[in-house]
Amino acid sequence: MSSETKGDRKATLDAASWFFNVVTSVGIILVNKALMATYGFSFATTLTGLHFATTTLLTTILKSMGYIQSSHIPLADIIKFVLFANFSIVGMNVSLMWNSVGFYQIAKLSMIPVSCFLEVVLDNVRYSRDTKLSIILVLLGVSVCTVTDVSVNTKGFIAAAIAVWSTALQQYYVHFLQRKYSVGSFNLLGHTAPAQAASLLLVGPFMDYWLTNKRVDAYNYGLTSILFIILSCSIAVGTNLSQFICIGRFTAVTFQVLGHMKTILVLFLGFIFFGKEGLNLQVVLGMLIAIMGMVWYGNASSKPGGKERRSFSIPTTKTPDYSAVPVSAEPDEKV
C-alpha cells in the first residue's frame, strides 16, 4: 500500500473516529439533560457508575466471544488511571455546584493549556507559533459564547483545580497507556471500566446525596425515566469507547481543542430543542471564532513542525499501528 493511500485511509479513519465521538457525546448530553431536567434524576455520579457498569458488561461479553484479545496492564497503572478519572468526575460535579457557570466554563477551558503543559513536560512536545495562536483563538471563541457571570470562592477554586488537573492527567494517561502497552481502545476499557464502575457505584450515592440532598434509592422510578437511564447507559458505551479511540489516535490536547466543537454543537442543538433563549449576536460570534480556531489548529498542527515530539521514547513490547482504529482490543466532555 502506497504512503499516499495509507495517508488517505488514516485521514478517513480519523474523521470517522471524531464523528463517532461527537455524535455519542452530544447525544448523551441531550439525553442526560432531558433525564435530569424533565424527570428529576439528578444523581450524576451514580449515573456515571451505571455507564461504566454497562461498558464493563459489554467488554466482558466481547472478551468471552474472542473479539477482545487478552493483554496485561500492571495494577498500579490501572489504579492511577481510575484515581485520575474518578477525581475528574467528582471534581467536575463539585466545581459546578460550588462555582458560577461562568467560572465553571473558564475552568473547562483551562484544560487545554494544562494538557499542553503535560505534553511539553512529559513528552517533550514542541508547538509552532501558528499552533499556539490557533489554540488561543479556540479558547477566545468558546469563552465568548459560554462564559457569562464569573464569581469564584476558595473552595470552588480548589474543586475546579482538582477537576482540571485530574481530567488532563486522565486523558494524557489514556494515550500513554495505549502506546506503552500496545493495547487498543476496547482492550483498555476492559481493564479500567470494572474498577471505575465499582468505585463510582460505591461512592456515587453518598456523593449525590451530599450534592443534591436527595437519595438515589428514594427516587420515584417510572417506566419513562428507566428507559432514559437505559438509553443513557447505552450511548455512554459509545462515548467511552470513542474517547479512548480519539485520544489514542490523536493526543489529549487535540482531543480537548476539537472537543469544544461538541460544546458549540450542544449549544446549537440546545437552542433548537430547548428554546432559543440566550441565543444572541455574542453567542453566534463566539461560535464562529471557535470554529475558525479549530480549522486553523487542524491545519497548523498537521504541518511539519506544527506539533512534534522530540527525543521521546517509552519501552513497549511492540510498536503499535495507529493507522487503523483498533477493533479487537474511546465521554464536556465528561459523561
Secondary structure by P-SEA (a helix, b strand, c coil): ccaaaaaaaaaaaaaaaaaaaaaaaaaaaaaaaaaaccccccaaaaaaaaaaaaaaaaaaaaaaaccbbbbbbcaaaaaaaaaaaaaaaaaaaaaaaaccaaaaaaaaaaaaaaaaaaaaacccccccaaaaaaaaaaaaaaaaacccbbbbcaaaaaaaaaaaaaaaaaaaaaaaaaaaccccaaaaaaacaaaaaaaaaaaaaaaaaaacccccccccccaaaaaaaaaaaaaaaaaaaaaaaaaaaccaaaaaaacaaaaaaaaaaaaaccccccccaaaaaaaaaaaaaaaaaaaaaaccccccccbbbbbbcbbbbcccccccccccccc
